[in-house]
């Protein structure tokens, strides 16, 4: 379940980062997508640890 929540967080974070970065430009969208993916994985795993263990 931890991996599933990390995947969902990565997807949501990457999408949000891309959407925000696309307002500025393509390279900014790419970089913010990477950052958003990392943040999403972190929070997805934190949620899994907090509620599932």
CORTA-V680227 format. One record per residue. N is the residue number from 1. PHI is phi as a letter, one per 20 degrees, with the letter a starting at -180 (NA if undefined). D_CENTER is the distance of its C-alpha to the mean C-alpha in whole Angstrom. Layout:
N,PHI,D_CENTER  N,PHI,D_CENTER
This chain:
1,NA,17  2,f,14  3,f,13  4,f,13  5,f,11  6,f,8  7,f,8  8,f,8  9,f,5  10,f,3  11,f,6  12,f,5  13,f,2  14,f,5  15,f,7  16,f,8  17,f,8  18,f,10  19,f,12  20,f,13  21,f,14  22,f,16  23,f,18  24,e,19  25,r,19  26,f,18  27,f,17  28,f,15  29,f,13  30,f,13  31,f,12  32,f,10  33,f,8  34,f,8  35,f,7  36,f,4  37,f,3  38,f,5  39,f,5  40,f,3  41,f,6  42,g,8  43,f,8  44,f,8  45,f,11  46,f,13  47,f,13  48,f,15  49,f,17  50,f,18  51,d,19  52,d,20  53,d,22
